[in-house]
Amino acid sequence: MAGAAAAALATLGVVPYEPTPAAAACTVAPQQQRMPTIAGQPWAQQRWGLDRLTALGVTGKNVVVAVIDSGVDARHPQLRGRVAPGWDAFEPSGNGQEDCVGHGTAVASLIAAQPSPDTPFRGLAPGATILPIRASERVNGNDTGRGTPADLARAIRAAVDRGAKVINLSLVLTEDRPEVRAAVAEAIARDVVVVAAVGNGHDPNSPKDATTYPAAYDGVIGVGAIDESDVRFGQSQTGTSVDLVAPGNQIPAAVPGGGYQIYAGTSFGAPFVSATAALVIQKYGPKISARQVATRLLATADPAAGSPGSPEYGQGVINPYRAVTGVLAVGAPPKRPPLPQLESDPAAEAAAAAAAARRRTVALSLAGGVGVLALVVVGVAVVVPRGRRRDWRPGTGRASQP
């Protein structure tokens, strides 16, 4: 991929990969546009009414969400205590808790930032545990940052081996790389929910956007972005890779060392979907399959222009509250074969089975009643005429003659 193309894809937060020489470890996170706090409640939080989830006790507690990115600053006040030791593709002794770029910290904060009296900003799943996996520093047009497809493949396997139930990939590849495809397939085979941004390279003058990976791989939930008007964010790519959309414009998020910045792009829509997956897993228990989680996210999405199945909006806008509380019915499969047919949710299955048992009992009882009634009718039809012929006298038995 040429440098100009890499820069275009890197704009506004999506991290493109291509082989690159190792670079020296950076030590200072970017400080541009740092804000000490957030003035008002972010529009995504207003849209979803996070207090309703809190009232249900659904926070993503005990669910491990891997953020494969530029690392996560575990010292940020709202992430303190929520970031586990992870894995580092660049430093053998690293644990992923260093973020020289800021991208991974922002993504992680949208998932698991703790509520604070000092700011209205919080994560969608503040009970979740972030597993930081540092595997790319290619962001904002930085063509010299560290990160290769091989690093990404190793990062995915490291996340699975360390117990991630959800993997967030706010990054894109412009080529189908076999090592990454294989790692993603292994993660899905081990029942991990994989969420990936679709990229910010939309070209209004082209009839079709370029396919991006890992979002396009089988079983991955590809996420586009919308703005405050529920309209597709202008640079959000379109196509069959888009399964869902989420807020991705004017998004405040944490930066390393404390404070916040405003971000835009599909990188910042993906973590809302990953966080919702964590909420669903907590709600329905660790035995819920990744397929069931994906089904629930797709089936409970809010309608968007042209959805379901729109190349711009996929199945619609992620709705965390409905994803947690909605009752699903059996129906047609989503537009992409890798994502499963709609299934009853675990809570509804027991109730449905009990109801079916009751219906069977009633049906059997009715059948039994009909059977008894039939015998009575037959008996009446046979006995009454005989009785009449006998003037209702008992019949007399006679011995058989030889």
Secondary structure as a PSIPRED ss2 file (coil, helix, strand):
# PSIPRED VFORMAT (PSIPRED V4.0)

   1 M C   1.000  0.000  0.000
   2 A C   1.000  0.000  0.000
   3 G H   0.000  1.000  0.000
   4 A H   0.000  1.000  0.000
   5 A H   0.000  1.000  0.000
   6 A H   0.000  1.000  0.000
   7 A H   0.000  1.000  0.000
   8 A H   0.000  1.000  0.000
   9 L H   0.000  1.000  0.000
  10 A H   0.000  1.000  0.000
  11 T H   0.000  1.000  0.000
  12 L H   0.000  1.000  0.000
  13 G H   0.000  1.000  0.000
  14 V C   1.000  0.000  0.000
  15 V E   0.000  0.000  1.000
  16 P E   0.000  0.000  1.000
  17 Y C   1.000  0.000  0.000
  18 E C   1.000  0.000  0.000
  19 P C   1.000  0.000  0.000
  20 T C   1.000  0.000  0.000
  21 P C   1.000  0.000  0.000
  22 A C   1.000  0.000  0.000
  23 A C   1.000  0.000  0.000
  24 A C   1.000  0.000  0.000
  25 A C   1.000  0.000  0.000
  26 C C   1.000  0.000  0.000
  27 T C   1.000  0.000  0.000
  28 V C   1.000  0.000  0.000
  29 A C   1.000  0.000  0.000
  30 P C   1.000  0.000  0.000
  31 Q C   1.000  0.000  0.000
  32 Q C   1.000  0.000  0.000
  33 Q C   1.000  0.000  0.000
  34 R C   1.000  0.000  0.000
  35 M E   0.000  0.000  1.000
  36 P C   1.000  0.000  0.000
  37 T C   1.000  0.000  0.000
  38 I C   1.000  0.000  0.000
  39 A C   1.000  0.000  0.000
  40 G C   1.000  0.000  0.000
  41 Q C   1.000  0.000  0.000
  42 P C   1.000  0.000  0.000
  43 W H   0.000  1.000  0.000
  44 A H   0.000  1.000  0.000
  45 Q H   0.000  1.000  0.000
  46 Q H   0.000  1.000  0.000
  47 R H   0.000  1.000  0.000
  48 W H   0.000  1.000  0.000
  49 G C   1.000  0.000  0.000
  50 L H   0.000  1.000  0.000
  51 D H   0.000  1.000  0.000
  52 R H   0.000  1.000  0.000
  53 L H   0.000  1.000  0.000
  54 T H   0.000  1.000  0.000
  55 A H   0.000  1.000  0.000
  56 L H   0.000  1.000  0.000
  57 G C   1.000  0.000  0.000
  58 V C   1.000  0.000  0.000
  59 T C   1.000  0.000  0.000
  60 G C   1.000  0.000  0.000
  61 K C   1.000  0.000  0.000
  62 N C   1.000  0.000  0.000
  63 V C   1.000  0.000  0.000
  64 V E   0.000  0.000  1.000
  65 V E   0.000  0.000  1.000
  66 A E   0.000  0.000  1.000
  67 V E   0.000  0.000  1.000
  68 I E   0.000  0.000  1.000
  69 D E   0.000  0.000  1.000
  70 S C   1.000  0.000  0.000
  71 G C   1.000  0.000  0.000
  72 V C   1.000  0.000  0.000
  73 D C   1.000  0.000  0.000
  74 A C   1.000  0.000  0.000
  75 R C   1.000  0.000  0.000
  76 H C   1.000  0.000  0.000
  77 P C   1.000  0.000  0.000
  78 Q C   1.000  0.000  0.000
  79 L C   1.000  0.000  0.000
  80 R C   1.000  0.000  0.000
  81 G C   1.000  0.000  0.000
  82 R C   1.000  0.000  0.000
  83 V E   0.000  0.000  1.000
  84 A C   1.000  0.000  0.000
  85 P C   1.000  0.000  0.000
  86 G C   1.000  0.000  0.000
  87 W E   0.000  0.000  1.000
  88 D E   0.000  0.000  1.000
  89 A C   1.000  0.000  0.000
  90 F C   1.000  0.000  0.000
  91 E C   1.000  0.000  0.000
  92 P C   1.000  0.000  0.000
  93 S C   1.000  0.000  0.000
  94 G C   1.000  0.000  0.000
  95 N C   1.000  0.000  0.000
  96 G C   1.000  0.000  0.000
  97 Q C   1.000  0.000  0.000
  98 E C   1.000  0.000  0.000
  99 D C   1.000  0.000  0.000
 100 C C   1.000  0.000  0.000
 101 V C   1.000  0.000  0.000
 102 G C   1.000  0.000  0.000
 103 H H   0.000  1.000  0.000
 104 G H   0.000  1.000  0.000
 105 T H   0.000  1.000  0.000
 106 A H   0.000  1.000  0.000
 107 V H   0.000  1.000  0.000
 108 A H   0.000  1.000  0.000
 109 S H   0.000  1.000  0.000
 110 L H   0.000  1.000  0.000
 111 I H   0.000  1.000  0.000
 112 A H   0.000  1.000  0.000
 113 A C   1.000  0.000  0.000
 114 Q C   1.000  0.000  0.000
 115 P C   1.000  0.000  0.000
 116 S E   0.000  0.000  1.000
 117 P C   1.000  0.000  0.000
 118 D C   1.000  0.000  0.000
 119 T E   0.000  0.000  1.000
 120 P C   1.000  0.000  0.000
 121 F C   1.000  0.000  0.000
 122 R C   1.000  0.000  0.000
 123 G C   1.000  0.000  0.000
 124 L C   1.000  0.000  0.000
 125 A C   1.000  0.000  0.000
 126 P C   1.000  0.000  0.000
 127 G C   1.000  0.000  0.000
 128 A C   1.000  0.000  0.000
 129 T E   0.000  0.000  1.000
 130 I E   0.000  0.000  1.000
 131 L E   0.000  0.000  1.000
 132 P E   0.000  0.000  1.000
 133 I E   0.000  0.000  1.000
 134 R E   0.000  0.000  1.000
 135 A C   1.000  0.000  0.000
 136 S C   1.000  0.000  0.000
 137 E C   1.000  0.000  0.000
 138 R C   1.000  0.000  0.000
 139 V C   1.000  0.000  0.000
 140 N C   1.000  0.000  0.000
 141 G C   1.000  0.000  0.000
 142 N C   1.000  0.000  0.000
 143 D C   1.000  0.000  0.000
 144 T C   1.000  0.000  0.000
 145 G C   1.000  0.000  0.000
 146 R C   1.000  0.000  0.000
 147 G C   1.000  0.000  0.000
 148 T C   1.000  0.000  0.000
 149 P H   0.000  1.000  0.000
 150 A H   0.000  1.000  0.000
 151 D H   0.000  1.000  0.000
 152 L H   0.000  1.000  0.000
 153 A H   0.000  1.000  0.000
 154 R H   0.000  1.000  0.000
 155 A H   0.000  1.000  0.000
 156 I H   0.000  1.000  0.000
 157 R H   0.000  1.000  0.000
 158 A H   0.000  1.000  0.000
 159 A H   0.000  1.000  0.000
 160 V H   0.000  1.000  0.000
 161 D H   0.000  1.000  0.000
 162 R C   1.000  0.000  0.000
 163 G C   1.000  0.000  0.000
 164 A C   1.000  0.000  0.000
 165 K C   1.000  0.000  0.000
 166 V E   0.000  0.000  1.000
 167 I E   0.000  0.000  1.000
 168 N E   0.000  0.000  1.000
 169 L E   0.000  0.000  1.000
 170 S C   1.000  0.000  0.000
 171 L E   0.000  0.000  1.000
 172 V E   0.000  0.000  1.000
 173 L E   0.000  0.000  1.000
 174 T C   1.000  0.000  0.000
 175 E C   1.000  0.000  0.000
 176 D C   1.000  0.000  0.000
 177 R C   1.000  0.000  0.000
 178 P H   0.000  1.000  0.000
 179 E H   0.000  1.000  0.000
 180 V H   0.000  1.000  0.000
 181 R H   0.000  1.000  0.000
 182 A H   0.000  1.000  0.000
 183 A H   0.000  1.000  0.000
 184 V H   0.000  1.000  0.000
 185 A H   0.000  1.000  0.000
 186 E H   0.000  1.000  0.000
 187 A H   0.000  1.000  0.000
 188 I H   0.000  1.000  0.000
 189 A H   0.000  1.000  0.000
 190 R C   1.000  0.000  0.000
 191 D C   1.000  0.000  0.000
 192 V C   1.000  0.000  0.000
 193 V E   0.000  0.000  1.000
 194 V E   0.000  0.000  1.000
 195 V E   0.000  0.000  1.000
 196 A E   0.000  0.000  1.000
 197 A E   0.000  0.000  1.000
 198 V C   1.000  0.000  0.000
 199 G C   1.000  0.000  0.000
 200 N C   1.000  0.000  0.000
 201 G C   1.000  0.000  0.000
 202 H C   1.000  0.000  0.000
 203 D C   1.000  0.000  0.000
 204 P C   1.000  0.000  0.000
 205 N C   1.000  0.000  0.000
 206 S C   1.000  0.000  0.000
 207 P C   1.000  0.000  0.000
 208 K C   1.000  0.000  0.000
 209 D C   1.000  0.000  0.000
 210 A C   1.000  0.000  0.000
 211 T C   1.000  0.000  0.000
 212 T C   1.000  0.000  0.000
 213 Y E   0.000  0.000  1.000
 214 P C   1.000  0.000  0.000
 215 A C   1.000  0.000  0.000
 216 A C   1.000  0.000  0.000
 217 Y C   1.000  0.000  0.000
 218 D C   1.000  0.000  0.000
 219 G C   1.000  0.000  0.000
 220 V C   1.000  0.000  0.000
 221 I E   0.000  0.000  1.000
 222 G E   0.000  0.000  1.000
 223 V E   0.000  0.000  1.000
 224 G E   0.000  0.000  1.000
 225 A E   0.000  0.000  1.000
 226 I E   0.000  0.000  1.000
 227 D C   1.000  0.000  0.000
 228 E C   1.000  0.000  0.000
 229 S C   1.000  0.000  0.000
 230 D C   1.000  0.000  0.000
 231 V C   1.000  0.000  0.000
 232 R E   0.000  0.000  1.000
 233 F C   1.000  0.000  0.000
 234 G C   1.000  0.000  0.000
 235 Q C   1.000  0.000  0.000
 236 S C   1.000  0.000  0.000
 237 Q C   1.000  0.000  0.000
 238 T C   1.000  0.000  0.000
 239 G C   1.000  0.000  0.000
 240 T C   1.000  0.000  0.000
 241 S C   1.000  0.000  0.000
 242 V C   1.000  0.000  0.000
 243 D C   1.000  0.000  0.000
 244 L E   0.000  0.000  1.000
 245 V E   0.000  0.000  1.000
 246 A E   0.000  0.000  1.000
 247 P E   0.000  0.000  1.000
 248 G C   1.000  0.000  0.000
 249 N C   1.000  0.000  0.000
 250 Q C   1.000  0.000  0.000
 251 I E   0.000  0.000  1.000
 252 P E   0.000  0.000  1.000
 253 A E   0.000  0.000  1.000
 254 A E   0.000  0.000  1.000
 255 V C   1.000  0.000  0.000
 256 P C   1.000  0.000  0.000
 257 G C   1.000  0.000  0.000
 258 G C   1.000  0.000  0.000
 259 G C   1.000  0.000  0.000
 260 Y E   0.000  0.000  1.000
 261 Q E   0.000  0.000  1.000
 262 I E   0.000  0.000  1.000
 263 Y E   0.000  0.000  1.000
 264 A C   1.000  0.000  0.000
 265 G C   1.000  0.000  0.000
 266 T H   0.000  1.000  0.000
 267 S H   0.000  1.000  0.000
 268 F H   0.000  1.000  0.000
 269 G C   1.000  0.000  0.000
 270 A H   0.000  1.000  0.000
 271 P H   0.000  1.000  0.000
 272 F H   0.000  1.000  0.000
 273 V H   0.000  1.000  0.000
 274 S H   0.000  1.000  0.000
 275 A H   0.000  1.000  0.000
 276 T H   0.000  1.000  0.000
 277 A H   0.000  1.000  0.000
 278 A H   0.000  1.000  0.000
 279 L H   0.000  1.000  0.000
 280 V H   0.000  1.000  0.000
 281 I H   0.000  1.000  0.000
 282 Q H   0.000  1.000  0.000
 283 K H   0.000  1.000  0.000
 284 Y H   0.000  1.000  0.000
 285 G C   1.000  0.000  0.000
 286 P C   1.000  0.000  0.000
 287 K C   1.000  0.000  0.000
 288 I C   1.000  0.000  0.000
 289 S C   1.000  0.000  0.000
 290 A H   0.000  1.000  0.000
 291 R H   0.000  1.000  0.000
 292 Q H   0.000  1.000  0.000
 293 V H   0.000  1.000  0.000
 294 A H   0.000  1.000  0.000
 295 T H   0.000  1.000  0.000
 296 R H   0.000  1.000  0.000
 297 L H   0.000  1.000  0.000
 298 L H   0.000  1.000  0.000
 299 A H   0.000  1.000  0.000
 300 T C   1.000  0.000  0.000
 301 A C   1.000  0.000  0.000
 302 D E   0.000  0.000  1.000
 303 P C   1.000  0.000  0.000
 304 A C   1.000  0.000  0.000
 305 A C   1.000  0.000  0.000
 306 G C   1.000  0.000  0.000
 307 S C   1.000  0.000  0.000
 308 P C   1.000  0.000  0.000
 309 G C   1.000  0.000  0.000
 310 S E   0.000  0.000  1.000
 311 P C   1.000  0.000  0.000
 312 E C   1.000  0.000  0.000
 313 Y C   1.000  0.000  0.000
 314 G E   0.000  0.000  1.000
 315 Q C   1.000  0.000  0.000
 316 G C   1.000  0.000  0.000
 317 V E   0.000  0.000  1.000
 318 I C   1.000  0.000  0.000
 319 N C   1.000  0.000  0.000
 320 P H   0.000  1.000  0.000
 321 Y H   0.000  1.000  0.000
 322 R H   0.000  1.000  0.000
 323 A H   0.000  1.000  0.000
 324 V H   0.000  1.000  0.000
 325 T H   0.000  1.000  0.000
 326 G C   1.000  0.000  0.000
 327 V C   1.000  0.000  0.000
 328 L C   1.000  0.000  0.000
 329 A C   1.000  0.000  0.000
 330 V C   1.000  0.000  0.000
 331 G C   1.000  0.000  0.000
 332 A C   1.000  0.000  0.000
 333 P C   1.000  0.000  0.000
 334 P C   1.000  0.000  0.000
 335 K C   1.000  0.000  0.000
 336 R C   1.000  0.000  0.000
 337 P C   1.000  0.000  0.000
 338 P C   1.000  0.000  0.000
 339 L C   1.000  0.000  0.000
 340 P C   1.000  0.000  0.000
 341 Q C   1.000  0.000  0.000
 342 L C   1.000  0.000  0.000
 343 E C   1.000  0.000  0.000
 344 S C   1.000  0.000  0.000
 345 D C   1.000  0.000  0.000
 346 P H   0.000  1.000  0.000
 347 A H   0.000  1.000  0.000
 348 A H   0.000  1.000  0.000
 349 E H   0.000  1.000  0.000
 350 A H   0.000  1.000  0.000
 351 A H   0.000  1.000  0.000
 352 A H   0.000  1.000  0.000
 353 A H   0.000  1.000  0.000
 354 A H   0.000  1.000  0.000
 355 A H   0.000  1.000  0.000
 356 A H   0.000  1.000  0.000
 357 A H   0.000  1.000  0.000
 358 R H   0.000  1.000  0.000
 359 R H   0.000  1.000  0.000
 360 R H   0.000  1.000  0.000
 361 T H   0.000  1.000  0.000
 362 V H   0.000  1.000  0.000
 363 A H   0.000  1.000  0.000
 364 L H   0.000  1.000  0.000
 365 S H   0.000  1.000  0.000
 366 L H   0.000  1.000  0.000
 367 A H   0.000  1.000  0.000
 368 G H   0.000  1.000  0.000
 369 G H   0.000  1.000  0.000
 370 V H   0.000  1.000  0.000
 371 G H   0.000  1.000  0.000
 372 V H   0.000  1.000  0.000
 373 L H   0.000  1.000  0.000
 374 A H   0.000  1.000  0.000
 375 L H   0.000  1.000  0.000
 376 V H   0.000  1.000  0.000
 377 V H   0.000  1.000  0.000
 378 V H   0.000  1.000  0.000
 379 G H   0.000  1.000  0.000
 380 V H   0.000  1.000  0.000
 381 A H   0.000  1.000  0.000
 382 V H   0.000  1.000  0.000
 383 V H   0.000  1.000  0.000
 384 V H   0.000  1.000  0.000
 385 P H   0.000  1.000  0.000
 386 R H   0.000  1.000  0.000
 387 G H   0.000  1.000  0.000
 388 R H   0.000  1.000  0.000
 389 R H   0.000  1.000  0.000
 390 R C   1.000  0.000  0.000
 391 D C   1.000  0.000  0.000
 392 W C   1.000  0.000  0.000
 393 R C   1.000  0.000  0.000
 394 P C   1.000  0.000  0.000
 395 G C   1.000  0.000  0.000
 396 T C   1.000  0.000  0.000
 397 G C   1.000  0.000  0.000
 398 R C   1.000  0.000  0.000
 399 A C   1.000  0.000  0.000
 400 S C   1.000  0.000  0.000
 401 Q C   1.000  0.000  0.000
 402 P C   1.000  0.000  0.000
